């Protein structure tokens, strides 16, 4: 068997998340579709992703590892073949050999997420891939997002039902910037708990719009009082890069 690292991108609007749903295998998931394609190529393997993405969430550089049978040692040929079978919603960017100790999830030490916003005239073609909002004060939003930088207990910024041993996470970088006609929110952290990025983004936008205050954000972050657990829609969220 050959152990490989696979880097891929996908259109999350076409899937019910990344992970195969054991309680409902009829749901179309990214890992589920790749597994089906592999079986057609006589590859029986277990896919291990760097992390789960929810339904509607996209990825530009998700990473997974798995083992392949020796007869698929031509990885470039395999990539071309499975891309034809996975098109148009999943694209395998690379398949590379890795050492036995490589682990897509536990080996990652940083993860980058981006959330895409756009203002101006509504564009239905953007709807599955970015969130349409009113005018954005990028400078103000960037300042608000800096509050999340550092090590915090994010218990008040997670979706209920999260199965985690600890809610303590470290955010290396956070902010917002303009790219063409879009505003991009970004978070670079060691890891993230369920819906954390979407909840932080929603709270920051509410502070920008003066629906909440920066003091309330700090109170929720410091766990002195909870003010909002709303989650921004999944359409604008992208798993952008995994660092090893």
C-alpha positions as protocol buffer text, in pm:
chain_id: "A"
residue {
  index: 1
  type: UNK
  ca { x: 0 y: 0 z: 0 }
}
residue {
  index: 2
  type: UNK
  ca { x: 107 y: 360 z: -71 }
}
residue {
  index: 3
  type: UNK
  ca { x: 23 y: 641 z: 172 }
}
residue {
  index: 4
  type: UNK
  ca { x: -65 y: 967 z: -1 }
}
residue {
  index: 5
  type: UNK
  ca { x: -163 y: 1323 z: 74 }
}
residue {
  index: 6
  type: UNK
  ca { x: -442 y: 1463 z: -143 }
}
residue {
  index: 7
  type: UNK
  ca { x: -506 y: 1837 z: -177 }
}
residue {
  index: 8
  type: UNK
  ca { x: -842 y: 1927 z: -326 }
}
residue {
  index: 9
  type: UNK
  ca { x: -1093 y: 2204 z: -380 }
}
residue {
  index: 10
  type: UNK
  ca { x: -1469 y: 2171 z: -394 }
}
residue {
  index: 11
  type: UNK
  ca { x: -1794 y: 2357 z: -442 }
}
residue {
  index: 12
  type: UNK
  ca { x: -1962 y: 2306 z: -106 }
}
residue {
  index: 13
  type: UNK
  ca { x: -2302 y: 2419 z: -233 }
}
residue {
  index: 14
  type: UNK
  ca { x: -2337 y: 2080 z: -401 }
}
residue {
  index: 15
  type: UNK
  ca { x: -2271 y: 1876 z: -85 }
}
residue {
  index: 16
  type: UNK
  ca { x: -2402 y: 1801 z: 262 }
}
residue {
  index: 17
  type: UNK
  ca { x: -2060 y: 1866 z: 410 }
}
residue {
  index: 18
  type: UNK
  ca { x: -1725 y: 1693 z: 375 }
}
residue {
  index: 19
  type: UNK
  ca { x: -1759 y: 1394 z: 609 }
}
residue {
  index: 20
  type: UNK
  ca { x: -1960 y: 1081 z: 529 }
}
residue {
  index: 21
  type: UNK
  ca { x: -2273 y: 1084 z: 747 }
}
residue {
  index: 22
  type: UNK
  ca { x: -2284 y: 744 z: 915 }
}
residue {
  index: 23
  type: UNK
  ca { x: -2645 y: 791 z: 1025 }
}
residue {
  index: 24
  type: UNK
  ca { x: -2756 y: 888 z: 675 }
}
residue {
  index: 25
  type: UNK
  ca { x: -2528 y: 753 z: 403 }
}
residue {
  index: 26
  type: UNK
  ca { x: -2773 y: 866 z: 134 }
}
residue {
  index: 27
  type: UNK
  ca { x: -2659 y: 1227 z: 183 }
}
residue {
  index: 28
  type: UNK
  ca { x: -2414 y: 1345 z: -81 }
}
residue {
  index: 29
  type: UNK
  ca { x: -2085 y: 1441 z: 82 }
}
residue {
  index: 30
  type: UNK
  ca { x: -1740 y: 1521 z: -54 }
}
residue {
  index: 31
  type: UNK
  ca { x: -1573 y: 1222 z: 111 }
}
residue {
  index: 32
  type: UNK
  ca { x: -1866 y: 1002 z: 9 }
}
residue {
  index: 33
  type: UNK
  ca { x: -1837 y: 1089 z: -359 }
}
residue {
  index: 34
  type: UNK
  ca { x: -1458 y: 1044 z: -362 }
}
residue {
  index: 35
  type: UNK
  ca { x: -1500 y: 705 z: -192 }
}
residue {
  index: 36
  type: UNK
  ca { x: -1749 y: 597 z: -461 }
}
residue {
  index: 37
  type: UNK
  ca { x: -1510 y: 703 z: -739 }
}
residue {
  index: 38
  type: UNK
  ca { x: -1223 y: 518 z: -572 }
}
residue {
  index: 39
  type: UNK
  ca { x: -1431 y: 200 z: -551 }
}
residue {
  index: 40
  type: UNK
  ca { x: -1490 y: 218 z: -926 }
}
residue {
  index: 41
  type: UNK
  ca { x: -1112 y: 217 z: -964 }
}
residue {
  index: 42
  type: UNK
  ca { x: -1078 y: -83 z: -732 }
}
residue {
  index: 43
  type: UNK
  ca { x: -946 y: 131 z: -446 }
}
residue {
  index: 44
  type: UNK
  ca { x: -1080 y: 37 z: -103 }
}
residue {
  index: 45
  type: UNK
  ca { x: -953 y: 296 z: 141 }
}
residue {
  index: 46
  type: UNK
  ca { x: -1040 y: 516 z: 437 }
}
residue {
  index: 47
  type: UNK
  ca { x: -1025 y: 891 z: 376 }
}
residue {
  index: 48
  type: UNK
  ca { x: -902 y: 1108 z: 664 }
}
residue {
  index: 49
  type: UNK
  ca { x: -957 y: 1481 z: 620 }
}
residue {
  index: 50
  type: UNK
  ca { x: -781 y: 1772 z: 789 }
}
residue {
  index: 51
  type: UNK
  ca { x: -1119 y: 1872 z: 929 }
}
residue {
  index: 52
  type: UNK
  ca { x: -1488 y: 1868 z: 856 }
}
residue {
  index: 53
  type: UNK
  ca { x: -1669 y: 2138 z: 662 }
}
residue {
  index: 54
  type: UNK
  ca { x: -2044 y: 2181 z: 704 }
}
residue {
  index: 55
  type: UNK
  ca { x: -2305 y: 2168 z: 430 }
}
residue {
  index: 56
  type: UNK
  ca { x: -2258 y: 2457 z: 188 }
}
residue {
  index: 57
  type: UNK
  ca { x: -1902 y: 2536 z: 300 }
}
residue {
  index: 58
  type: UNK
  ca { x: -1639 y: 2541 z: 26 }
}
residue {
  index: 59
  type: UNK
  ca { x: -1270 y: 2456 z: 17 }
}
residue {
  index: 60
  type: UNK
  ca { x: -986 y: 2584 z: -196 }
}
residue {
  index: 61
  type: UNK
  ca { x: -723 y: 2359 z: -36 }
}
residue {
  index: 62
  type: UNK
  ca { x: -871 y: 2085 z: 180 }
}
residue {
  index: 63
  type: UNK
  ca { x: -624 y: 1807 z: 264 }
}
residue {
  index: 64
  type: UNK
  ca { x: -681 y: 1439 z: 326 }
}
residue {
  index: 65
  type: UNK
  ca { x: -469 y: 1127 z: 351 }
}
residue {
  index: 66
  type: UNK
  ca { x: -537 y: 768 z: 258 }
}
residue {
  index: 67
  type: UNK
  ca { x: -368 y: 450 z: 141 }
}
residue {
  index: 68
  type: UNK
  ca { x: -368 y: 335 z: -220 }
}
residue {
  index: 69
  type: UNK
  ca { x: -293 y: -9 z: -364 }
}
residue {
  index: 70
  type: UNK
  ca { x: 50 y: -48 z: -522 }
}
residue {
  index: 71
  type: UNK
  ca { x: -89 y: -77 z: -874 }
}
residue {
  index: 72
  type: UNK
  ca { x: -179 y: 295 z: -861 }
}
residue {
  index: 73
  type: UNK
  ca { x: 179 y: 411 z: -820 }
}
residue {
  index: 74
  type: UNK
  ca { x: 139 y: 652 z: -1116 }
}
residue {
  index: 75
  type: UNK
  ca { x: -22 y: 926 z: -909 }
}
residue {
  index: 76
  type: UNK
  ca { x: -40 y: 1181 z: -1191 }
}
residue {
  index: 77
  type: UNK
  ca { x: -237 y: 935 z: -1405 }
}
residue {
  index: 78
  type: UNK
  ca { x: -467 y: 863 z: -1110 }
}
residue {
  index: 79
  type: UNK
  ca { x: -524 y: 1235 z: -1053 }
}
residue {
  index: 80
  type: UNK
  ca { x: -625 y: 1290 z: -1416 }
}
residue {
  index: 81
  type: UNK
  ca { x: -857 y: 991 z: -1413 }
}
residue {
  index: 82
  type: UNK
  ca { x: -1041 y: 1072 z: -1090 }
}
residue {
  index: 83
  type: UNK
  ca { x: -1074 y: 1441 z: -1181 }
}
residue {
  index: 84
  type: UNK
  ca { x: -1270 y: 1340 z: -1490 }
}
residue {
  index: 85
  type: UNK
  ca { x: -1498 y: 1132 z: -1266 }
}
residue {
  index: 86
  type: UNK
  ca { x: -1536 y: 1396 z: -994 }
}
residue {
  index: 87
  type: UNK
  ca { x: -1601 y: 1695 z: -1221 }
}
residue {
  index: 88
  type: UNK
  ca { x: -1741 y: 1954 z: -1198 }
}
residue {
  index: 89
  type: UNK
  ca { x: -1782 y: 2003 z: -821 }
}
residue {
  index: 90
  type: UNK
  ca { x: -1456 y: 1852 z: -688 }
}
residue {
  index: 91
  type: UNK
  ca { x: -1106 y: 1903 z: -821 }
}
residue {
  index: 92
  type: UNK
  ca { x: -798 y: 1713 z: -702 }
}
residue {
  index: 93
  type: UNK
  ca { x: -508 y: 1960 z: -708 }
}
residue {
  index: 94
  type: UNK
  ca { x: -233 y: 1715 z: -615 }
}
residue {
  index: 95
  type: UNK
  ca { x: -164 y: 1361 z: -494 }
}
residue {
  index: 96
  type: UNK
  ca { x: 177 y: 1310 z: -335 }
}
residue {
  index: 97
  type: UNK
  ca { x: 356 y: 1034 z: -147 }
}
residue {
  index: 98
  type: UNK
  ca { x: 397 y: 1091 z: 227 }
}
residue {
  index: 99
  type: UNK
  ca { x: 565 y: 913 z: 516 }
}
residue {
  index: 100
  type: UNK
  ca { x: 370 y: 670 z: 731 }
}
residue {
  index: 101
  type: UNK
  ca { x: 357 y: 919 z: 1016 }
}
residue {
  index: 102
  type: UNK
  ca { x: 177 y: 1188 z: 813 }
}
residue {
  index: 103
  type: UNK
  ca { x: -174 y: 1263 z: 942 }
}
residue {
  index: 104
  type: UNK
  ca { x: -399 y: 1510 z: 761 }
}
residue {
  index: 105
  type: UNK
  ca { x: -579 y: 1616 z: 1077 }
}
residue {
  index: 106
  type: UNK
  ca { x: -340 y: 1576 z: 1368 }
}
residue {
  index: 107
  type: UNK
  ca { x: -35 y: 1689 z: 1172 }
}
residue {
  index: 108
  type: UNK
  ca { x: -187 y: 2028 z: 1086 }
}
residue {
  index: 109
  type: UNK
  ca { x: -72 y: 2318 z: 1306 }
}
residue {
  index: 110
  type: UNK
  ca { x: -251 y: 2607 z: 1134 }
}
residue {
  index: 111
  type: UNK
  ca { x: -574 y: 2641 z: 938 }
}
residue {
  index: 112
  type: UNK
  ca { x: -684 y: 2940 z: 731 }
}
residue {
  index: 113
  type: UNK
  ca { x: -1051 y: 3020 z: 671 }
}
residue {
  index: 114
  type: UNK
  ca { x: -1190 y: 3300 z: 459 }
}
residue {
  index: 115
  type: UNK
  ca { x: -1543 y: 3440 z: 445 }
}
residue {
  index: 116
  type: UNK
  ca { x: -1646 y: 3627 z: 130 }
}
residue {
  index: 117
  type: UNK
  ca { x: -1889 y: 3921 z: 131 }
}
residue {
  index: 118
  type: UNK
  ca { x: -2009 y: 4143 z: -150 }
}
residue {
  index: 119
  type: UNK
  ca { x: -2221 y: 4457 z: -160 }
}
residue {
  index: 120
  type: UNK
  ca { x: -2377 y: 4658 z: -436 }
}
residue {
  index: 121
  type: UNK
  ca { x: -2638 y: 4519 z: -671 }
}
residue {
  index: 122
  type: UNK
  ca { x: -2754 y: 4167 z: -586 }
}
residue {
  index: 123
  type: UNK
  ca { x: -2611 y: 3896 z: -811 }
}
residue {
  index: 124
  type: UNK
  ca { x: -2796 y: 3562 z: -803 }
}
residue {
  index: 125
  type: UNK
  ca { x: -2491 y: 3389 z: -954 }
}
residue {
  index: 126
  type: UNK
  ca { x: -2286 y: 3485 z: -646 }
}
residue {
  index: 127
  type: UNK
  ca { x: -2545 y: 3361 z: -397 }
}
residue {
  index: 128
  type: UNK
  ca { x: -2400 y: 3010 z: -339 }
}
residue {
  index: 129
  type: UNK
  ca { x: -2044 y: 3145 z: -307 }
}
residue {
  index: 130
  type: UNK
  ca { x: -2059 y: 3477 z: -117 }
}
residue {
  index: 131
  type: UNK
  ca { x: -2294 y: 3661 z: 116 }
}
residue {
  index: 132
  type: UNK
  ca { x: -2464 y: 3971 z: -16 }
}
residue {
  index: 133
  type: UNK
  ca { x: -2468 y: 4250 z: 245 }
}
residue {
  index: 134
  type: UNK
  ca { x: -2520 y: 4625 z: 256 }
}
residue {
  index: 135
  type: UNK
  ca { x: -2226 y: 4865 z: 245 }
}
residue {
  index: 136
  type: UNK
  ca { x: -1923 y: 4741 z: 437 }
}
residue {
  index: 137
  type: UNK
  ca { x: -1685 y: 4954 z: 641 }
}
residue {
  index: 138
  type: UNK
  ca { x: -1379 y: 4736 z: 586 }
}
residue {
  index: 139
  type: UNK
  ca { x: -1152 y: 4946 z: 807 }
}
residue {
  index: 140
  type: UNK
  ca { x: -1396 y: 4924 z: 1100 }
}
residue {
  index: 141
  type: UNK
  ca { x: -1459 y: 4553 z: 1042 }
}
residue {
  index: 142
  type: UNK
  ca { x: -1087 y: 4482 z: 1032 }
}
residue {
  index: 143
  type: UNK
  ca { x: -1042 y: 4659 z: 1367 }
}
residue {
  index: 144
  type: UNK
  ca { x: -1326 y: 4460 z: 1526 }
}
residue {
  index: 145
  type: UNK
  ca { x: -1191 y: 4125 z: 1408 }
}
residue {
  index: 146
  type: UNK
  ca { x: -854 y: 4192 z: 1574 }
}
residue {
  index: 147
  type: UNK
  ca { x: -1030 y: 4133 z: 1909 }
}
residue {
  index: 148
  type: UNK
  ca { x: -1029 y: 3759 z: 1838 }
}
residue {
  index: 149
  type: UNK
  ca { x: -650 y: 3735 z: 1807 }
}
residue {
  index: 150
  type: UNK
  ca { x: -480 y: 3540 z: 2085 }
}
residue {
  index: 151
  type: UNK
  ca { x: -565 y: 3239 z: 2300 }
}
residue {
  index: 152
  type: UNK
  ca { x: -926 y: 3227 z: 2420 }
}
residue {
  index: 153
  type: UNK
  ca { x: -1185 y: 2986 z: 2546 }
}
residue {
  index: 154
  type: UNK
  ca { x: -1439 y: 2995 z: 2261 }
}
residue {
  index: 155
  type: UNK
  ca { x: -1718 y: 2817 z: 2449 }
}
residue {
  index: 156
  type: UNK
  ca { x: -1957 y: 3101 z: 2360 }
}
residue {
  index: 157
  type: UNK
  ca { x: -1859 y: 3090 z: 1993 }
}
residue {
  index: 158
  type: UNK
  ca { x: -1951 y: 2734 z: 1903 }
}
residue {
  index: 159
  type: UNK
  ca { x: -2258 y: 2552 z: 1787 }
}
residue {
  index: 160
  type: UNK
  ca { x: -2433 y: 2336 z: 2045 }
}
residue {
  index: 161
  type: UNK
  ca { x: -2360 y: 1967 z: 2015 }
}
residue {
  index: 162
  type: UNK
  ca { x: -1990 y: 2020 z: 1948 }
}
residue {
  index: 163
  type: UNK
  ca { x: -1788 y: 1718 z: 2055 }
}
residue {
  index: 164
  type: UNK
  ca { x: -1461 y: 1871 z: 2175 }
}
residue {
  index: 165
  type: UNK
  ca { x: -1242 y: 1807 z: 2478 }
}
residue {
  index: 166
  type: UNK
  ca { x: -1153 y: 2174 z: 2508 }
}
residue {
  index: 167
  type: UNK
  ca { x: -1282 y: 2498 z: 2358 }
}
residue {
  index: 168
  type: UNK
  ca { x: -949 y: 2678 z: 2396 }
}
residue {
  index: 169
  type: UNK
  ca { x: -810 y: 2785 z: 2059 }
}
residue {
  index: 170
  type: UNK
  ca { x: -538 y: 3021 z: 1941 }
}
residue {
  index: 171
  type: UNK
  ca { x: -604 y: 3275 z: 1665 }
}
residue {
  index: 172
  type: UNK
  ca { x: -279 y: 3390 z: 1500 }
}
residue {
  index: 173
  type: UNK
  ca { x: -433 y: 3640 z: 1260 }
}
residue {
  index: 174
  type: UNK
  ca { x: -780 y: 3782 z: 1197 }
}
residue {
  index: 175
  type: UNK
  ca { x: -904 y: 4072 z: 992 }
}
residue {
  index: 176
  type: UNK
  ca { x: -1074 y: 4191 z: 675 }
}
residue {
  index: 177
  type: UNK
  ca { x: -956 y: 4334 z: 344 }
}
residue {
  index: 178
  type: UNK
  ca { x: -1098 y: 4432 z: 7 }
}
residue {
  index: 179
  type: UNK
  ca { x: -1026 y: 4223 z: -302 }
}
residue {
  index: 180
  type: UNK
  ca { x: -1173 y: 4359 z: -627 }
}
residue {
  index: 181
  type: UNK
  ca { x: -1543 y: 4410 z: -543 }
}
residue {
  index: 182
  type: UNK
  ca { x: -1539 y: 4168 z: -249 }
}
residue {
  index: 183
  type: UNK
  ca { x: -1462 y: 4200 z: 121 }
}
residue {
  index: 184
  type: UNK
  ca { x: -1275 y: 3905 z: 269 }
}
residue {
  index: 185
  type: UNK
  ca { x: -1285 y: 3815 z: 638 }
}
residue {
  index: 186
  type: UNK
  ca { x: -1002 y: 3582 z: 742 }
}
residue {
  index: 187
  type: UNK
  ca { x: -904 y: 3377 z: 1045 }
}
residue {
  index: 188
  type: UNK
  ca { x: -575 y: 3189 z: 1085 }
}
residue {
  index: 189
  type: UNK
  ca { x: -585 y: 2958 z: 1387 }
}
residue {
  index: 190
  type: UNK
  ca { x: -438 y: 2639 z: 1523 }
}
residue {
  index: 191
  type: UNK
  ca { x: -782 y: 2477 z: 1489 }
}
residue {
  index: 192
  type: UNK
  ca { x: -1149 y: 2570 z: 1508 }
}
residue {
  index: 193
  type: UNK
  ca { x: -1453 y: 2426 z: 1682 }
}
residue {
  index: 194
  type: UNK
  ca { x: -1789 y: 2369 z: 1518 }
}
residue {
  index: 195
  type: UNK
  ca { x: -1925 y: 2684 z: 1346 }
}
residue {
  index: 196
  type: UNK
  ca { x: -1674 y: 2903 z: 1533 }
}
residue {
  index: 197
  type: UNK
  ca { x: -1567 y: 3098 z: 1224 }
}
residue {
  index: 198
  type: UNK
  ca { x: -1927 y: 3159 z: 1115 }
}
residue {
  index: 199
  type: UNK
  ca { x: -2030 y: 3275 z: 1462 }
}
residue {
  index: 200
  type: UNK
  ca { x: -1730 y: 3507 z: 1500 }
}
residue {
  index: 201
  type: UNK
  ca { x: -1795 y: 3654 z: 1154 }
}
residue {
  index: 202
  type: UNK
  ca { x: -2163 y: 3712 z: 1231 }
}
residue {
  index: 203
  type: UNK
  ca { x: -2084 y: 3883 z: 1563 }
}
residue {
  index: 204
  type: UNK
  ca { x: -1821 y: 4107 z: 1404 }
}
residue {
  index: 205
  type: UNK
  ca { x: -2063 y: 4219 z: 1132 }
}
residue {
  index: 206
  type: UNK
  ca { x: -2326 y: 4299 z: 1395 }
}
residue {
  index: 207
  type: UNK
  ca { x: -2073 y: 4517 z: 1578 }
}
residue {
  index: 208
  type: UNK
  ca { x: -1981 y: 4688 z: 1249 }
}
residue {
  index: 209
  type: UNK
  ca { x: -2352 y: 4760 z: 1190 }
}
residue {
  index: 210
  type: UNK
  ca { x: -2392 y: 4880 z: 1552 }
}
residue {
  index: 211
  type: UNK
  ca { x: -2642 y: 4606 z: 1635 }
}
residue {
  index: 212
  type: UNK
  ca { x: -2397 y: 4495 z: 1905 }
}
residue {
  index: 213
  type: UNK
  ca { x: -2099 y: 4666 z: 2068 }
}
residue {
  index: 214
  type: UNK
  ca { x: -1730 y: 4584 z: 2089 }
}
residue {
  index: 215
  type: UNK
  ca { x: -1777 y: 4566 z: 2467 }
}
residue {
  index: 216
  type: UNK
  ca { x: -2040 y: 4295 z: 2420 }
}
residue {
  index: 217
  type: UNK
  ca { x: -1803 y: 4105 z: 2193 }
}
residue {
  index: 218
  type: UNK
  ca { x: -1537 y: 4116 z: 2464 }
}
residue {
  index: 219
  type: UNK
  ca { x: -1789 y: 4007 z: 2729 }
}
residue {
  index: 220
  type: UNK
  ca { x: -1887 y: 3705 z: 2521 }
}
residue {
  index: 221
  type: UNK
  ca { x: -1524 y: 3627 z: 2441 }
}
residue {
  index: 222
  type: UNK
  ca { x: -1431 y: 3650 z: 2812 }
}
residue {
  index: 223
  type: UNK
  ca { x: -1737 y: 3435 z: 2900 }
}
residue {
  index: 224
  type: UNK
  ca { x: -1886 y: 3698 z: 3133 }
}
residue {
  index: 225
  type: UNK
  ca { x: -2207 y: 3726 z: 2930 }
}
residue {
  index: 226
  type: UNK
  ca { x: -2348 y: 3573 z: 2612 }
}
residue {
  index: 227
  type: UNK
  ca { x: -2511 y: 3815 z: 2367 }
}
residue {
  index: 228
  type: UNK
  ca { x: -2549 y: 3634 z: 2036 }
}
residue {
  index: 229
  type: UNK
  ca { x: -2509 y: 3280 z: 1902 }
}
residue {
  index: 230
  type: UNK
  ca { x: -2629 y: 3359 z: 1549 }
}
residue {
  index: 231
  type: UNK
  ca { x: -2439 y: 3190 z: 1266 }
}
residue {
  index: 232
  type: UNK
  ca { x: -2369 y: 3358 z: 936 }
}
residue {
  index: 233
  type: UNK
  ca { x: -2483 y: 3155 z: 629 }
}
residue {
  index: 234
  type: UNK
  ca { x: -2242 y: 2889 z: 504 }
}
residue {
  index: 235
  type: UNK
  ca { x: -2234 y: 3016 z: 144 }
}
residue {
  index: 236
  type: UNK
  ca { x: -1939 y: 3255 z: 191 }
}
residue {
  index: 237
  type: UNK
  ca { x: -1711 y: 3031 z: 396 }
}
residue {
  index: 238
  type: UNK
  ca { x: -1398 y: 2871 z: 247 }
}
residue {
  index: 239
  type: UNK
  ca { x: -1139 y: 2640 z: 402 }
}
residue {
  index: 240
  type: UNK
  ca { x: -847 y: 2813 z: 233 }
}
residue {
  index: 241
  type: UNK
  ca { x: -523 y: 2646 z: 346 }
}
residue {
  index: 242
  type: UNK
  ca { x: -383 y: 2386 z: 585 }
}
residue {
  index: 243
  type: UNK
  ca { x: -31 y: 2426 z: 723 }
}
residue {
  index: 244
  type: UNK
  ca { x: 194 y: 2129 z: 812 }
}
